[in-house]
Amino acid sequence: MDYRSYKAGNAEKIMIMFALAVSLSAVGVLFYDTPLAVLAAPLVFLPAVKAYSYEMAGKRRNRLRNQFRDLLDSLASSFAGGRHLYEALEEARKELSTIYDGDDEILAEISGMLKKMDDGDTDTAVMSDFAARSGIEDIEVFARVFSVCRETGGDMITAMTDASGMLADKIKIENGIRALTSQKKTEGMVISVMPVVVILFLRAVAPDYIDVMYGSTTGICLMTLALAAAVYSYYLIRKITEIEV
């Protein structure tokens, strides 16, 4: 599995198309007093699938990285007991199967690495392949350290322990950043939906006041500007609060 990308399935694509149709119909009625905006769904379908795939790939990599930390802890214990990588992976699979489900990424990767080693691949080649497919910098760095330790006879136990500690610290820092930025994301969402709230309020309490916006070119332009401002503010907040460690 290549964690650097995500391919949406047919069911997911149907779900995306349905969500687009509902959303665009609602936007059309709200901003232009017509559901015909749904006709734009095919035009934005591919960008929507791309954005969805990007989001899902990021979530999958984040899950894998968190699980990889537990794998490192298990491998360090096994290496301390004098086991080589194959035996350490077998032991890790037993230990992690009590924590994760069988369809979780790390268990599937461990099984895959064991199978490749049974087929004759070297432990460094297996680890390097996993790192390349992961698209995660921490795993790529660990694979290089592992390769150097195997080639030079370095202290594998210390390398494992240090890598696990640094990864744990990095995850802790990122979780702290997410907590700090969650409030800003919420504020950004509020700002983004304010034009929608204002229009809904006016249509509910003073429809005559806003009807003029739907029957003239000037009104349509102003509604389009309001919609564009809402979309851009949401995009801007997402970009500002995306902080990588």
C-alpha positions as CSV (number, residue, x, y, z in Angstrom):
1,M,0.0,0.0,0.0
2,D,1.3,3.4,-0.9
3,Y,0.4,5.8,1.9
4,R,1.4,8.9,-0.1
5,S,-1.9,8.8,-2.0
6,Y,-5.4,7.6,-1.5
7,K,-7.8,6.3,-4.2
8,A,-11.5,6.9,-3.4
9,G,-13.7,3.9,-4.1
10,N,-16.9,3.9,-6.1
11,A,-19.1,4.1,-3.0
12,E,-17.0,7.1,-1.8
13,K,-17.3,8.8,-5.2
14,I,-21.1,8.3,-5.1
15,M,-21.2,9.8,-1.6
16,I,-19.1,12.8,-2.8
17,M,-21.4,13.4,-5.8
18,F,-24.5,13.2,-3.6
19,A,-23.0,15.7,-1.1
20,L,-22.1,18.0,-3.9
21,A,-25.6,17.9,-5.4
22,V,-27.2,18.6,-2.0
23,S,-24.7,21.4,-1.1
24,L,-24.8,23.1,-4.5
25,S,-28.6,23.0,-4.5
26,A,-28.7,24.6,-1.1
27,V,-26.2,27.2,-2.1
28,G,-28.1,28.0,-5.3
29,V,-31.4,28.4,-3.5
30,L,-29.8,30.5,-0.7
31,F,-27.7,32.8,-2.8
32,Y,-29.5,32.8,-6.2
33,D,-33.0,31.6,-5.4
34,T,-32.7,28.7,-7.7
35,P,-31.5,25.1,-7.3
36,L,-29.9,25.1,-10.8
37,A,-26.5,25.5,-9.2
38,V,-26.5,21.7,-8.9
39,L,-25.6,21.7,-12.6
40,A,-22.1,22.7,-11.6
41,A,-21.6,19.4,-9.7
42,P,-19.9,17.6,-12.6
43,L,-17.5,20.5,-12.9
44,V,-16.3,20.4,-9.3
45,F,-16.5,16.7,-8.9
46,L,-12.9,15.9,-9.7
47,P,-11.5,18.7,-7.5
48,A,-13.7,17.5,-4.7
49,V,-12.5,13.9,-5.1
50,K,-8.9,15.1,-5.1
51,A,-9.4,17.2,-2.0
52,Y,-11.2,14.2,-0.3
53,S,-8.3,11.8,-1.3
54,Y,-5.7,14.3,0.0
55,E,-7.5,14.5,3.3
56,M,-7.9,10.8,3.7
57,A,-4.3,10.1,2.8
58,G,-3.2,12.5,5.5
59,K,-5.4,10.9,8.1
60,R,-4.1,7.4,7.1
61,R,-0.5,8.6,7.4
62,N,-1.2,10.1,10.8
63,R,-2.7,6.8,12.0
64,L,0.3,4.9,10.7
65,R,2.8,7.1,12.4
66,N,1.1,6.8,15.7
67,Q,1.0,3.0,15.3
68,F,4.7,3.0,14.2
69,R,5.7,4.4,17.5
70,D,4.2,1.3,19.3
71,L,6.1,-0.9,16.8
72,L,9.4,0.9,17.7
73,D,8.8,0.2,21.4
74,S,8.2,-3.5,20.7
75,L,11.2,-3.8,18.4
76,A,13.5,-2.1,21.0
77,S,12.4,-4.6,23.6
78,S,13.0,-7.5,21.2
79,F,16.4,-6.3,20.1
80,A,17.4,-5.9,23.8
81,G,16.5,-9.6,24.2
82,G,18.9,-10.5,21.4
83,R,16.4,-11.1,18.6
84,H,16.9,-10.2,15.0
85,L,14.4,-8.2,12.9
86,Y,12.4,-11.2,11.7
87,E,11.8,-12.5,15.2
88,A,11.2,-9.0,16.5
89,L,8.5,-8.4,13.9
90,E,6.8,-11.7,14.8
91,E,6.9,-10.7,18.5
92,A,5.6,-7.2,17.6
93,R,2.7,-8.7,15.6
94,K,1.6,-10.7,18.7
95,E,1.9,-7.7,21.0
96,L,0.2,-5.2,18.7
97,S,-2.6,-7.5,17.8
98,T,-3.9,-7.0,21.4
99,I,-4.0,-3.2,20.8
100,Y,-5.0,-2.9,17.1
101,D,-7.6,-4.6,14.9
102,G,-6.5,-7.0,12.2
103,D,-7.3,-4.4,9.5
104,D,-5.2,-1.6,11.1
105,E,-2.3,-0.4,8.9
106,I,0.6,-1.4,11.2
107,L,-0.4,-5.1,11.5
108,A,-0.9,-5.3,7.7
109,E,2.6,-3.9,7.2
110,I,4.2,-6.2,9.7
111,S,2.6,-9.2,8.0
112,G,3.8,-7.9,4.6
113,M,7.3,-7.4,5.8
114,L,7.5,-10.9,7.3
115,K,6.2,-12.4,4.0
116,K,8.8,-10.4,2.0
117,M,11.6,-11.7,4.2
118,D,10.2,-15.2,3.8
119,D,10.5,-14.7,0.1
120,G,14.2,-13.8,0.4
121,D,14.2,-10.0,0.8
122,T,16.8,-8.5,3.2
123,D,15.7,-6.8,6.4
124,T,17.1,-3.5,5.2
125,A,15.4,-3.7,1.8
126,V,12.1,-4.5,3.5
127,M,12.4,-1.6,5.9
128,S,13.5,0.8,3.2
129,D,10.5,-0.2,1.0
130,F,8.1,0.4,3.9
131,A,9.6,3.8,4.6
132,A,9.4,4.8,0.9
133,R,5.7,3.8,0.7
134,S,4.8,5.5,4.0
135,G,5.6,9.0,2.9
136,I,6.4,9.8,6.5
137,E,9.6,11.5,7.3
138,D,10.1,9.9,10.7
139,I,9.8,6.4,9.2
140,E,12.2,7.3,6.4
141,V,14.8,8.6,8.9
142,F,14.4,5.5,11.0
143,A,14.9,3.2,7.9
144,R,18.2,5.1,7.1
145,V,19.4,4.7,10.7
146,F,18.5,1.0,10.7
147,S,20.4,0.5,7.5
148,V,23.5,2.3,8.8
149,C,23.4,0.3,12.1
150,R,23.1,-3.0,10.2
151,E,26.0,-2.1,7.9
152,T,28.3,-0.7,10.6
153,G,27.3,-2.8,13.6
154,G,25.9,0.2,15.4
155,D,23.9,0.1,18.7
156,M,20.5,-0.9,17.4
157,I,18.9,-0.8,20.8
158,T,19.9,2.8,21.5
159,A,18.8,3.8,18.0
160,M,15.4,2.2,18.5
161,T,15.0,3.8,21.9
162,D,16.1,7.3,20.7
163,A,13.9,7.1,17.6
164,S,10.8,6.1,19.7
165,G,11.5,8.9,22.2
166,M,11.9,11.6,19.5
167,L,8.7,10.4,17.7
168,A,6.8,10.4,21.0
169,D,7.9,14.0,21.6
170,K,7.0,15.1,18.1
171,I,3.6,13.6,18.4
172,K,3.0,15.3,21.7
173,I,4.1,18.7,20.3
174,E,1.8,18.2,17.3
175,N,-1.2,17.3,19.5
176,G,-0.5,20.5,21.5
177,I,-0.5,22.6,18.4
178,R,-3.7,21.0,17.2
179,A,-5.3,21.9,20.6
180,L,-4.1,25.5,20.2
181,T,-5.3,25.8,16.7
182,S,-8.7,24.1,17.1
183,Q,-10.2,27.3,18.6
184,K,-8.9,29.3,15.6
185,K,-10.4,26.7,13.2
186,T,-13.7,27.1,15.0
187,E,-13.6,30.8,14.7
188,G,-12.7,30.5,11.1
189,M,-15.8,28.3,10.5
190,V,-18.0,30.9,12.3
191,I,-16.6,33.7,10.0
192,S,-17.1,31.5,6.9
193,V,-20.8,30.8,7.7
194,M,-21.7,34.3,8.7
195,P,-22.9,35.3,5.2
196,V,-25.1,32.2,5.2
197,V,-26.5,33.0,8.6
198,V,-27.2,36.6,7.6
199,I,-29.0,35.6,4.4
200,L,-31.0,33.0,6.2
201,F,-32.0,35.5,8.9
202,L,-33.0,38.1,6.3
203,R,-35.0,35.6,4.3
204,A,-36.8,34.5,7.5
205,V,-37.6,37.9,9.0
206,A,-37.5,40.3,6.1
207,P,-37.9,38.5,2.8
208,D,-38.9,41.7,1.0
209,Y,-35.7,43.3,2.0
210,I,-33.5,40.7,0.3
211,D,-35.7,39.8,-2.7
212,V,-34.1,42.6,-4.6
213,M,-30.8,40.7,-4.5
214,Y,-32.2,37.9,-6.6
215,G,-33.8,39.9,-9.4
216,S,-31.0,42.1,-10.7
217,T,-27.5,41.8,-12.1
218,T,-26.1,43.9,-9.2
219,G,-27.7,41.6,-6.7
220,I,-26.4,38.5,-8.3
221,C,-22.9,40.0,-8.4
222,L,-23.1,40.9,-4.7
223,M,-24.3,37.4,-3.8
224,T,-21.5,35.9,-5.7
225,L,-19.0,38.1,-3.9
226,A,-20.5,37.1,-0.6
227,L,-20.2,33.4,-1.5
228,A,-16.6,33.8,-2.7
229,A,-15.7,35.6,0.5
230,A,-17.1,32.7,2.6
231,V,-15.3,30.1,0.6
232,Y,-12.0,32.0,0.6
233,S,-12.1,32.7,4.3
234,Y,-12.6,29.0,5.0
235,Y,-9.7,28.1,2.7
236,L,-7.5,30.8,4.3
237,I,-8.2,29.6,7.9
238,R,-7.4,26.1,6.9
239,K,-4.1,27.1,5.4
240,I,-3.1,29.3,8.4
241,T,-3.9,26.6,10.9
242,E,-2.1,23.8,9.0
243,I,1.2,23.7,11.0
244,E,3.7,20.9,10.5
245,V,6.4,20.0,13.0
